[in-house]
């Protein structure tokens, strides 16, 4: 697996890149957004791990470029910026995950593994199910056999709602299902995920339950 790692702090770059290599990843590490964009224009990567506050061009601008030009590349934002506004901005640009530094290298590797497993192509197999179908082992969702371009958080949100279609979930409950105990911030981040998910789903599969939160709409 080819990984692009954008991090301008030398020690963090060296340590985390070494952990990635020990896990078997092919890592290309760069220190500014301009270098990252140049590489992305020339090569394909399975994943980009991006710091946000880097020289020349920010990690969010690199993320935007990836979504416009390399949508097959999975993305993790790895940053010290933990404010809600920046997190929502990243998820609106379809980041697959948002990890706040400092982070354990082992935890980062597990998050990378989870996302890469989701986006890994299933060779020689194409889903033929009609309507909405969730393939849990690969973290993918399909509609009429076509893969839906969901981020990991969007997939987990849809999966949670679909598994219990008669239950109305609060935002807090959905945060625990998606982020476990890792998320720090306002529960309105769920609204941003729902907004993006509704844009990607061909039918209105998510109902807003006023005063509570959200529920799967199995009537479509």
N, C-alpha and C positions, 0 to 999 in steps of 0.2 A: 504494500500500500504506500502511495506517495503522499507525503504530508508537507504542506507549506507552513512554516512556523514564523510568524511575524512578532518579534519581541526585541525592544531596543535596550533592555537592561542586560548587560553581558552575562552576569552570573546566572540569572533566571534562564536566559536563553541556553546557556551551556548545560546547566543541570537538567532542565526539562527535555532538551533535545537528546541528551544522552539516555535518559529513561525511555524515550520513544524508540531510539535505535536499539536498545536492549530488548524491547518488545518486538523487534523485527520490522519496524517501519523504516522506510527510506525518507529521511528528513532533509529538507532544504530550509535553512534558517536565514532570515534576513532581518535587518535592523530598522528599515524605514518603509513607508507605504509605497514609495516610488519604485523601489526594488521589487516589492511584492506584485505590483501591477504589471511590471515588465515581464516577470516570470509567468504570471497568469495569462498574459497575451501570447506567450510562446509555448507553454506546456499545459498539460492537463494534470490536475492533482485530485486525489480521492477526497482529501480534506484540507481545509485551511484553519489553523489555530491562530487567532488574531488578537493582539493587543490593540487597544483603541488609541491611547495617547502615545503616538509614535511620530518621529520627525517626518516632515515634507507632506505626506498624505496620511490622513487618519485611518485607523482600522475600519471605521464605519464606511468610509468612502471605498475602501477595498471590498468590504462586504457588499456594497451596492453594485460594484463592478462585477463581482462574482454572480450575483443574482441576475444581472442583465446579460452576461456573456458566458458564464460557466455554471449554469444552474445544476449541473450534475455533481458539483463539488460541495460536499458537506462542510458546515462551518461551526466553529466554536469560538465565541468571544471570551478571551481570557484577560481580565482587566481589574484594576483596583477601583474602578468607578462602579459603585453599588447603588447609585440613585435610581429611582423609578423611571425618570424621564429617559435616561440613557438606555435602560433595559428595554423599555417599550419601543424606543427607536430601533434598537437592534432586532427585536422580534418582528417589528413591522417590515424590516428588510429581510425577513425569513431566516434569521440565524437559527441554527438547530439547537444551540444551547448557549447559556450565558454563565460563565464561571467567574466568581469574584476571587481575586488574589488577596492574601496568599492561599494557595491550594496545595494539598498533598499530591505529589506526582502520581501516586497509585490511584487516587480518586480521579485525577484527570485522565489517566490511561483507561480506566473503566468507563468513563463517559465517552471517550473516543471509540472504544470497542463497541459500546451499545449503538452509537450512531452509525458507525461503519457497517455493523451487522444489518442495520435497517436498510441502508442504501445499496447493499451488495446485490448484484444482479443474480437472479435465479436462472442458471444456464439451462437452456432447452425447455423452459417451462413458461407458459403464459396463462395467466388467470382468465378463465372463461365464465366465471360466475356473472349472472345478471344482477343489476342493481348494485347496492353498496356491499362490499365484501372486505373484511379485515383479515389480513394474514399476520397473525401475532408473532410467529417465529422470526419473520423478517422485518417486522415493524413497518408494514406497508398496508395501504388501503387502496382498493380498486373500485371503479364504477364501470359496470358493463365491460369488465376486462381491461380497462385502461387504468394505468397507475396514476394515482392522485399525488401531486407534488407537495406533500405535507412535510413540515418540519417535525422533529421528534416530539416537541411539546404539543403541536396540533394533533399528531397521531395519538398520543397518550390521552389527550382531552376527548377526542372522538371515541376512542376505545372505552374509556371510563363511562361515558354517557350511554354508549350502545350496549354495554354489558348489563346495565340495569335500567332498561328503558322506562320503567314505571316509577323511577325515583327522581325527585327534584334535588339536585346538588346545590349546596351553597358554594360561593367562591372559595371560601376557606377549605372546604372539603376537596374541591378540585385541585387547589394548590398542593395539598398534601399528597394527592394521587400522582401529580405530575412531577413535583420537585422534592417530595419527601419533606425533610426538615431543612433543606438547604436554602430555600428562598427567604430573603429578607426584603420586605417592601410592602407596598400597598396591594390589597387583594384585587384591585382593578386591573392588574396585569392579565387576569383571566378574560376580561372584556376585550382586550386587544387580541388575544388568541382566538376568541370566538368570532370577532369581526373578520380576521384573516381566514379562518376556517370556512366561514359562510361564503366567502368569495370563491373558494376553491371547490366547494361541493356543488354538484349540479342540481341538487334539490335542497329544500330548507329542512335539514335534519336536526336542527337545534332550536328548541323552543325556549323563549325567555319566560321564566316564572316570576312574575312581579313580586317583590318583597322577599324572594328566596334566592334565585340564581338561574340555573339552566337544567334542561331535561332533554333527552333524546326524543325526537319526533318520529315515531314509527308509522305514522299514517300516510306519509308521502309515497 
